[in-house]
Amino acid sequence: MKTPIVDFVRAYAEKEMLRFHMPGHKGKPFLSPEPYDITEIQGADALYEASGIIRESERNAASLFGTLDTFYSTEGSSQVIRAMLYLAALYARKRKGAGRFRVLAARNVHKSFLYACAALDAEISWLPGDADASLLSIRTTKAKLLETLEKTEILPDAVFVTSPDYPGSIQDIRGFSEVLRPLHIPLLVDDAHGAYLHFLETPAHPMDLGADLCADSAHKTLPALTGCAYLHIGENAAFPEMSRFFKENAKQALAFFGSTSPSYLLLQSLDLVNAYLDGPYREKLAAFVKEADAVKSCLDAAGFTLFGEEPLKLTLLTLPYGYTGEEMAEILRACKIECEFADRECIVFMLTPENGRGELCALEKALLSVGKRAALLPEKAVLPPYRPALSVREAFLLPSRRVPVEEAVGRIAGPVSVSCPPAVPVVISGEVITEAHLPLLRRYGVIALPVAETAAEEEKSSFSAD
Ligand SMILES: Cc1ncc(COP(=O)(O)O)c(C=O)c1O
C-alpha cells in the first residue's frame, strides 16, 4: 500500500530546503524527528480541508477498515469522541429542528464524553448496567437497551457505548445496532482500545458489527505515535442519508475540536500504519492472540482471576490472589515490567504483537513467581443513582472551587475531575455528590474535586468567611 504522506515528507527533507516556515526548529534535529516535522507547505495538503496526500491516505485507511469513510485525528480518540457527538447533534438538529440534543450512554464513559456534552449542552441519560460491575466496566445488554427505549417518552438522538472498555470487556454492538437501526438512532462507539479488532480472524470491530460512528485510538493497540486516532463512518443501509451526512460533515466536526496545527509526524505515523496493516499483520495478530490465550490459560490454571474477553488485554482481579493491584504492579516493576493500570482491585496489561512471544513469556514468568496469599476482601463501591441538579454545561460554565471529597457531600459536582488513566468520571458534572459516592471516589484516588459555585454555595462560603 502507498504511503503518500511519508513519501512527500521524506522527499521534502531530502531536498534540504531552507525552511522559512513553521515549526521554529526549522528541521534541525533537537529531539531527532524534526526534519520530518513540517507544516502545511505547498503539496502537503491540510488535515481539515484534505484533498491531496492526506485524503488519499485516509481513503487507504477506509479501505483497510472496510468503512464508508475514515478520517484522521492527531489528538486522540478524545477529539474523535467530541466530533462524533457533534455530528450526532447536528444530524438531530437537521432531522428534528431546534431542541436539546439527547444522548443515552453506558455510564463508563471517558471524560471527553462529558466535555462534548458540555460543549453541546447535551442531556444525558444512562443505560442501566450490571449492578455489581466496577465503574470502568459497566456491562449493558441488548435487552436492557430495548427496555430503556420502550420506557422512554422521548427517544434519544444517539446512543453512546464504550467497547472494549478499559479493563477489556466487550459490549454487544451487533445487538445494539439491531435495536437502533429501525429507530433511526445512530450508534456511537468509543472503540479507543479496539482498533485492531477488524484484523482478527473473525473481524469483531464495532464497524463490522453495525456501529454508525466509531472512535479508534490507533496509538493504543497499533504501532502508531501517541495521539494518532481514527473517526470511522459506517454505511447505514436503512438510513444512507444519515451516513452521507456524517461523512460530509466529519472534517468540520473534527476541526471544531482540533488544533489548527495538526502534527505531520502523527499523520506520517497513521500513513505508515496503513502499510503495516496491509502487510502480514493479520497473520502476526492471529499468532500473537493464540500465544496470549495460552498465557491467560496458564495464569487461570495457576489460580489468577482473569477479567474481560478482549484478546489483547490481560486484566487480573488481584484481591482473590491476596494482593492489591498496586502491590502486584510494584512486584512486577522490580522485574522491569510496567503495567498499563493498577488500582486496589485489578491490574491491566495491554498486549500487542510488538511485545512478541519473548516479552509475553517474561510477563507470564514474573506473574507465576508471585506466591498466592489469603484472599483480600473487595470494598463495596456501588454507583449511586444519577441525580443531576444542573446540566453538564451549566456545571462547566459556573466557577468552581476544589474541596476535599468529604466536604463535597451535598454539593454539586463542577467540571470533570478524574485522572487519566482510566479517566472515567466517578461523579458527573452537575450531579449532587452524596455519601454514597465516597467509596468510589476513594477507590479511584480522588481526594479533592471541584464543586460548582452556585449562588447558594457563594452564600454559604461568604457566611463562613464572616
Ligand atoms: C475508553 C477510552 N476512551 C477514550 C480514550 C481517549 O483516547 P485518546 O488517549 O486517544 O484521546 C481513552 C484513553 O485512555 C480511553 O481509555
The ligand as a Tripos MOL2 file, in Angstrom:
@<TRIPOS>MOLECULE
LIG
   16    16     1     0     0
SMALL
NO_CHARGES

@<TRIPOS>ATOM
      1 C1        -12.0810    4.1360   26.9060 C.3       1 LIG1
      2 C2        -11.2990    5.3060   26.4200 C.ar      1 LIG1
      3 N1        -11.8510    6.1560   25.5490 N.ar      1 LIG1
      4 C3        -11.1930    7.2260   25.0700 C.ar      1 LIG1
      5 C4         -9.9130    7.4960   25.4610 C.ar      1 LIG1
      6 C5         -9.2020    8.6970   24.8970 C.3       1 LIG1
      7 O1         -8.2840    8.2540   23.9730 O.3       1 LIG1
      8 P1         -7.0530    9.1500   23.4990 P.3       1 LIG1
      9 O2         -5.9940    8.9880   24.5400 O.co2     1 LIG1
     10 O3         -6.6600    8.5270   22.1910 O.co2     1 LIG1
     11 O4         -7.5120   10.5370   23.3580 O.co2     1 LIG1
     12 C6         -9.2850    6.6500   26.3990 C.ar      1 LIG1
     13 C7         -7.9170    6.9450   26.8600 C.2       1 LIG1
     14 O5         -7.3070    6.2390   27.5940 O.2       1 LIG1
     15 C8         -9.9820    5.5270   26.8790 C.ar      1 LIG1
     16 O6         -9.4380    4.6880   27.7630 O.3       1 LIG1
@<TRIPOS>BOND
     1     1     2 1
     2     2     3 ar
     3     2    15 ar
     4     3     4 ar
     5     4     5 ar
     6     5     6 1
     7     5    12 ar
     8     6     7 1
     9     7     8 1
    10     8     9 2
    11     8    10 1
    12     8    11 1
    13    12    13 1
    14    12    15 ar
    15    13    14 2
    16    15    16 1
@<TRIPOS>SUBSTRUCTURE
     1 LIG1         1 GROUP 0 **** ****
